[in-house]
Amino acid sequence: MTSVGDRVLLVVGGVSIFEVLDIAGDTATVQSVADVPGRYPFPARVSALVPANSEPDKGGTD
């Protein structure tokens, strides 16, 4: 289950990490965690979001 504040990917195998800012029904408002030019919040389907920490081989140090 996705919650506000979670860090997510938009697709399985995605590279960019986004933070969930708000959830309304089946739509979440997400924004990149990277501070990059053009960064802005946008809607994404909650059912498509993938927890960022569930991706294997992303260079984590477990």
N, C-alpha and C positions, 0 to 999 in steps of 0.2 A: 504494500500500500504506500502510495506517495503522499508526503506531507509537506507543508510549508517549511522551507529551510533545507530540504533535502537537496543533495547534489546529484544531478542526473545527466545522462546522455540522451540525445534525441533519438538515437537508433542503436541497436546492438552493434558493437564494434566501432562506435563513434569515437572521435578524438577530443572534441571540445566538451568541456564540462559546464553545465548550467545550474543555477540555483532556482528552486521553485519559490516564487514570490507570493503567489496566491493561487487558490483553487476554487473554481466556481463550477459545480456540476462535473462534467467530463472534460473541462478545459482548465489547464494550468497556465499561469503567466510565469514565464521563465526569463532569465537573463544570464548571459555569460558571466562566469566568475572571474575571467581574465579582464583586466582593465585595459581595453583596447579602444581605439577610435571607432566610432559608429556603434558602440555598445548600447543596446536599448532592450527593454522588456518586450516580449511578444508572446502570443498564445501558442500552446502546443496541446495536443490530445494527451490526456493523462494516461490512457491505456498504452500509448506508444513509448512512454518514458522508461528508461532503464536506469536502475540505481548505479551511480558511478563507481561505487566500491564493489560491484558484483562482476566487473570485467576482469578476466584473468590476464596476466602478463602485461599490466600497465605500469610496471616499474615500481610497484609498491614494495615496502619492506616489512612484510608480515612476520 
